[in-house]
Amino acid sequence: MPIRVPEVASVLALVLLLLIGKHVPIMDAVPLTNITGIVCFAFAIFLALRLFQFELRRIRAEE
């Protein structure tokens, strides 16, 4: 399976915590919106590379 549920769940939990933290008054000075965007973008790259690796392995096995 190219995508593992614990990896996705942990990143979604992190994003949820960052979004909740954005509304906490103590965290006003921290750019949580930017950090959330970076985390989401990095995870999208990670998933794309994981899917690419899975497909590449499948194609090489067919040869």
N, CA, C and O atoms as CSV, one atom per row, in Angstrom:
chain,resi,resn,atom,element,x,y,z
A,1,MET,N,N,0.848,-1.176,0.000
A,1,MET,CA,C,0.000,0.000,0.000
A,1,MET,C,C,0.896,1.243,0.000
A,1,MET,O,O,1.767,1.379,0.860
A,2,PRO,N,N,0.688,2.136,-0.948
A,2,PRO,CA,C,1.590,3.291,-1.057
A,2,PRO,C,C,1.420,4.331,0.045
A,2,PRO,O,O,2.352,5.078,0.343
A,3,ILE,N,N,0.248,4.381,0.644
A,3,ILE,CA,C,0.004,5.391,1.682
A,3,ILE,C,C,-0.288,4.674,2.997
A,3,ILE,O,O,-1.131,3.779,3.062
A,4,ARG,N,N,0.422,5.084,4.036
A,4,ARG,CA,C,0.223,4.470,5.348
A,4,ARG,C,C,-0.676,5.375,6.194
A,4,ARG,O,O,-0.460,6.584,6.279
A,5,VAL,N,N,-1.665,4.778,6.802
A,5,VAL,CA,C,-2.660,5.523,7.572
A,5,VAL,C,C,-2.035,6.286,8.750
A,5,VAL,O,O,-2.404,7.440,8.966
A,6,PRO,N,N,-1.109,5.702,9.520
A,6,PRO,CA,C,-0.538,6.470,10.638
A,6,PRO,C,C,0.208,7.730,10.199
A,6,PRO,O,O,0.188,8.740,10.904
A,7,GLU,N,N,0.865,7.676,9.041
A,7,GLU,CA,C,1.565,8.866,8.548
A,7,GLU,C,C,0.576,9.976,8.210
A,7,GLU,O,O,0.779,11.134,8.576
A,8,VAL,N,N,-0.481,9.618,7.517
A,8,VAL,CA,C,-1.487,10.608,7.132
A,8,VAL,C,C,-2.192,11.154,8.376
A,8,VAL,O,O,-2.427,12.358,8.479
A,9,ALA,N,N,-2.523,10.282,9.306
A,9,ALA,CA,C,-3.217,10.717,10.517
A,9,ALA,C,C,-2.348,11.650,11.357
A,9,ALA,O,O,-2.852,12.620,11.924
A,10,SER,N,N,-1.056,11.367,11.443
A,10,SER,CA,C,-0.188,12.230,12.242
A,10,SER,C,C,-0.049,13.616,11.621
A,10,SER,O,O,-0.030,14.617,12.337
A,11,VAL,N,N,0.048,13.680,10.303
A,11,VAL,CA,C,0.159,14.996,9.657
A,11,VAL,C,C,-1.158,15.758,9.765
A,11,VAL,O,O,-1.158,16.968,9.994
A,12,LEU,N,N,-2.271,15.064,9.604
A,12,LEU,CA,C,-3.565,15.735,9.759
A,12,LEU,C,C,-3.763,16.243,11.186
A,12,LEU,O,O,-4.325,17.319,11.390
A,13,ALA,N,N,-3.308,15.482,12.160
A,13,ALA,CA,C,-3.395,15.933,13.545
A,13,ALA,C,C,-2.520,17.163,13.770
A,13,ALA,O,O,-2.925,18.096,14.463
A,14,LEU,N,N,-1.329,17.167,13.188
A,14,LEU,CA,C,-0.442,18.332,13.307
A,14,LEU,C,C,-1.077,19.567,12.672
A,14,LEU,O,O,-1.043,20.651,13.253
A,15,VAL,N,N,-1.650,19.409,11.492
A,15,VAL,CA,C,-2.308,20.537,10.819
A,15,VAL,C,C,-3.491,21.031,11.648
A,15,VAL,O,O,-3.708,22.237,11.771
A,16,LEU,N,N,-4.252,20.102,12.213
A,16,LEU,CA,C,-5.382,20.495,13.050
A,16,LEU,C,C,-4.908,21.275,14.277
A,16,LEU,O,O,-5.508,22.287,14.637
A,17,LEU,N,N,-3.850,20.816,14.911
A,17,LEU,CA,C,-3.307,21.543,16.063
A,17,LEU,C,C,-2.805,22.935,15.670
A,17,LEU,O,O,-2.990,23.897,16.415
A,18,LEU,N,N,-2.178,23.039,14.511
A,18,LEU,CA,C,-1.712,24.353,14.054
A,18,LEU,C,C,-2.883,25.291,13.776
A,18,LEU,O,O,-2.822,26.481,14.085
A,19,LEU,N,N,-3.941,24.752,13.195
A,19,LEU,CA,C,-5.119,25.586,12.928
A,19,LEU,C,C,-5.824,26.005,14.220
A,19,LEU,O,O,-6.317,27.128,14.325
A,20,ILE,N,N,-5.868,25.119,15.179
A,20,ILE,CA,C,-6.450,25.480,16.476
A,20,ILE,C,C,-5.559,26.500,17.175
A,20,ILE,O,O,-6.058,27.453,17.772
A,21,GLY,N,N,-4.250,26.308,17.104
A,21,GLY,CA,C,-3.311,27.228,17.733
A,21,GLY,C,C,-3.371,28.631,17.158
A,21,GLY,O,O,-3.023,29.606,17.825
A,22,LYS,N,N,-3.820,28.722,15.905
A,22,LYS,CA,C,-3.947,30.036,15.271
A,22,LYS,C,C,-4.958,30.917,15.993
A,22,LYS,O,O,-4.856,32.144,15.950
A,23,HIS,N,N,-5.922,30.306,16.648
A,23,HIS,CA,C,-6.975,31.053,17.321
A,23,HIS,C,C,-6.716,31.259,18.814
A,23,HIS,O,O,-7.554,31.823,19.516
A,24,VAL,N,N,-5.573,30.810,19.293
A,24,VAL,CA,C,-5.201,31.002,20.696
A,24,VAL,C,C,-4.482,32.349,20.812
A,24,VAL,O,O,-3.513,32.582,20.090
A,25,PRO,N,N,-4.928,33.233,21.694
A,25,PRO,CA,C,-4.346,34.578,21.773
A,25,PRO,C,C,-2.848,34.601,22.103
A,25,PRO,O,O,-2.141,35.515,21.677
A,26,ILE,N,N,-2.365,33.631,22.839
A,26,ILE,CA,C,-0.946,33.622,23.212
A,26,ILE,C,C,-0.051,33.403,21.989
A,26,ILE,O,O,1.094,33.855,21.967
A,27,MET,N,N,-0.572,32.715,20.981
A,27,MET,CA,C,0.213,32.345,19.802
A,27,MET,C,C,0.132,33.385,18.679
A,27,MET,O,O,0.442,33.067,17.531
A,28,ASP,N,N,-0.273,34.603,18.984
A,28,ASP,CA,C,-0.440,35.633,17.953
A,28,ASP,C,C,0.861,35.977,17.238
A,28,ASP,O,O,0.837,36.299,16.050
A,29,ALA,N,N,1.975,35.917,17.921
A,29,ALA,CA,C,3.242,36.334,17.325
A,29,ALA,C,C,3.831,35.279,16.390
A,29,ALA,O,O,4.716,35.587,15.591
A,30,VAL,N,N,3.354,34.052,16.481
A,30,VAL,CA,C,3.885,32.964,15.658
A,30,VAL,C,C,3.094,32.880,14.354
A,30,VAL,O,O,1.863,32.865,14.380
A,31,PRO,N,N,3.787,32.826,13.211
A,31,PRO,CA,C,3.074,32.764,11.921
A,31,PRO,C,C,2.560,31.345,11.628
A,31,PRO,O,O,3.092,30.650,10.763
A,32,LEU,N,N,1.531,30.934,12.355
A,32,LEU,CA,C,1.039,29.565,12.235
A,32,LEU,C,C,0.413,29.277,10.877
A,32,LEU,O,O,0.443,28.133,10.422
A,33,THR,N,N,-0.144,30.267,10.230
A,33,THR,CA,C,-0.717,30.061,8.902
A,33,THR,C,C,0.375,29.677,7.910
A,33,THR,O,O,0.202,28.764,7.102
A,34,ASN,N,N,1.493,30.381,7.981
A,34,ASN,CA,C,2.612,30.058,7.087
A,34,ASN,C,C,3.181,28.673,7.390
A,34,ASN,O,O,3.502,27.914,6.476
A,35,ILE,N,N,3.301,28.358,8.650
A,35,ILE,CA,C,3.833,27.048,9.049
A,35,ILE,C,C,2.891,25.944,8.574
A,35,ILE,O,O,3.349,24.905,8.099
A,36,THR,N,N,1.592,26.155,8.697
A,36,THR,CA,C,0.613,25.170,8.239
A,36,THR,C,C,0.728,24.959,6.736
A,36,THR,O,O,0.675,23.824,6.263
A,37,GLY,N,N,0.883,26.020,5.999
A,37,GLY,CA,C,1.048,25.907,4.549
A,37,GLY,C,C,2.302,25.137,4.177
A,37,GLY,O,O,2.282,24.318,3.258
A,38,ILE,N,N,3.385,25.394,4.879
A,38,ILE,CA,C,4.635,24.692,4.604
A,38,ILE,C,C,4.499,23.210,4.923
A,38,ILE,O,O,4.969,22.365,4.161
A,39,VAL,N,N,3.860,22.888,6.042
A,39,VAL,CA,C,3.659,21.482,6.411
A,39,VAL,C,C,2.802,20.770,5.370
A,39,VAL,O,O,3.119,19.653,4.963
A,40,CYS,N,N,1.732,21.405,4.943
A,40,CYS,CA,C,0.853,20.792,3.938
A,40,CYS,C,C,1.571,20.591,2.613
A,40,CYS,O,O,1.436,19.540,1.986
A,41,PHE,N,N,2.329,21.584,2.185
A,41,PHE,CA,C,3.058,21.481,0.923
A,41,PHE,C,C,4.126,20.400,0.997
A,41,PHE,O,O,4.287,19.624,0.055
A,42,ALA,N,N,4.853,20.340,2.100
A,42,ALA,CA,C,5.889,19.321,2.256
A,42,ALA,C,C,5.275,17.923,2.279
A,42,ALA,O,O,5.839,16.991,1.706
A,43,PHE,N,N,4.133,17.772,2.932
A,43,PHE,CA,C,3.496,16.459,2.969
A,43,PHE,C,C,2.958,16.071,1.599
A,43,PHE,O,O,2.983,14.894,1.239
A,44,ALA,N,N,2.474,17.039,0.833
A,44,ALA,CA,C,2.023,16.749,-0.530
A,44,ALA,C,C,3.192,16.263,-1.381
A,44,ALA,O,O,3.036,15.328,-2.166
A,45,ILE,N,N,4.343,16.876,-1.237
A,45,ILE,CA,C,5.530,16.416,-1.960
A,45,ILE,C,C,5.905,15.014,-1.518
A,45,ILE,O,O,6.222,14.163,-2.350
A,46,PHE,N,N,5.871,14.765,-0.218
A,46,PHE,CA,C,6.188,13.442,0.307
A,46,PHE,C,C,5.248,12.379,-0.270
A,46,PHE,O,O,5.701,11.312,-0.685
A,47,LEU,N,N,3.946,12.665,-0.298
A,47,LEU,CA,C,2.992,11.701,-0.833
A,47,LEU,C,C,3.190,11.484,-2.326
A,47,LEU,O,O,3.072,10.359,-2.811
A,48,ALA,N,N,3.488,12.554,-3.055
A,48,ALA,CA,C,3.734,12.419,-4.490
A,48,ALA,C,C,4.954,11.534,-4.750
A,48,ALA,O,O,4.928,10.687,-5.642
A,49,LEU,N,N,6.002,11.726,-3.986
A,49,LEU,CA,C,7.189,10.888,-4.157
A,49,LEU,C,C,6.908,9.448,-3.757
A,49,LEU,O,O,7.413,8.522,-4.393
A,50,ARG,N,N,6.116,9.245,-2.720
A,50,ARG,CA,C,5.763,7.882,-2.300
A,50,ARG,C,C,4.975,7.184,-3.404
A,50,ARG,O,O,5.253,6.027,-3.721
A,51,LEU,N,N,3.986,7.876,-3.998
A,51,LEU,CA,C,3.197,7.288,-5.078
A,51,LEU,C,C,4.051,7.034,-6.310
A,51,LEU,O,O,3.877,6.018,-6.983
A,52,PHE,N,N,4.969,7.941,-6.615
A,52,PHE,CA,C,5.866,7.765,-7.750
A,52,PHE,C,C,6.742,6.535,-7.548
A,52,PHE,O,O,6.929,5.744,-8.473
A,53,GLN,N,N,7.272,6.376,-6.355
A,53,GLN,CA,C,8.114,5.225,-6.051
A,53,GLN,C,C,7.313,3.923,-6.166
A,53,GLN,O,O,7.817,2.930,-6.691
A,54,PHE,N,N,6.090,3.926,-5.685
A,54,PHE,CA,C,5.225,2.751,-5.767
A,54,PHE,C,C,4.955,2.382,-7.225
A,54,PHE,O,O,5.062,1.215,-7.601
A,55,GLU,N,N,4.609,3.369,-8.039
A,55,GLU,CA,C,4.334,3.112,-9.457
A,55,GLU,C,C,5.592,2.661,-10.193
A,55,GLU,O,O,5.524,1.780,-11.051
A,56,LEU,N,N,6.728,3.249,-9.870
A,56,LEU,CA,C,7.978,2.871,-10.511
A,56,LEU,C,C,8.320,1.414,-10.190
A,56,LEU,O,O,8.756,0.667,-11.067
A,57,ARG,N,N,8.124,1.019,-8.946
A,57,ARG,CA,C,8.358,-0.374,-8.558
A,57,ARG,C,C,7.423,-1.323,-9.308
A,57,ARG,O,O,7.835,-2.403,-9.731
A,58,ARG,N,N,6.170,-0.918,-9.468
A,58,ARG,CA,C,5.193,-1.743,-10.179
A,58,ARG,C,C,5.554,-1.889,-11.648
A,58,ARG,O,O,5.435,-2.974,-12.217
A,59,ILE,N,N,5.991,-0.803,-12.260
A,59,ILE,CA,C,6.369,-0.846,-13.675
A,59,ILE,C,C,7.602,-1.716,-13.879
A,59,ILE,O,O,7.658,-2.493,-14.832
A,60,ARG,N,N,8.581,-1.596,-13.004
A,60,ARG,CA,C,9.805,-2.395,-13.114
A,60,ARG,C,C,9.524,-3.871,-12.877
A,60,ARG,O,O,10.215,-4.722,-13.439
A,61,ALA,N,N,8.532,-4.194,-12.063
A,61,ALA,CA,C,8.202,-5.590,-11.810
A,61,ALA,C,C,7.533,-6.221,-13.042
A,61,ALA,O,O,7.642,-7.427,-13.258
A,62,GLU,N,N,6.848,-5.407,-13.838
A,62,GLU,CA,C,6.189,-5.914,-15.043
A,62,GLU,C,C,7.179,-6.227,-16.145
A,62,GLU,O,O,6.887,-7.047,-17.016
A,63,GLU,N,N,8.335,-5.602,-16.131
A,63,GLU,CA,C,9.315,-5.788,-17.219
A,63,GLU,C,C,10.001,-7.105,-17.173
A,63,GLU,O,O,10.844,-7.392,-18.022
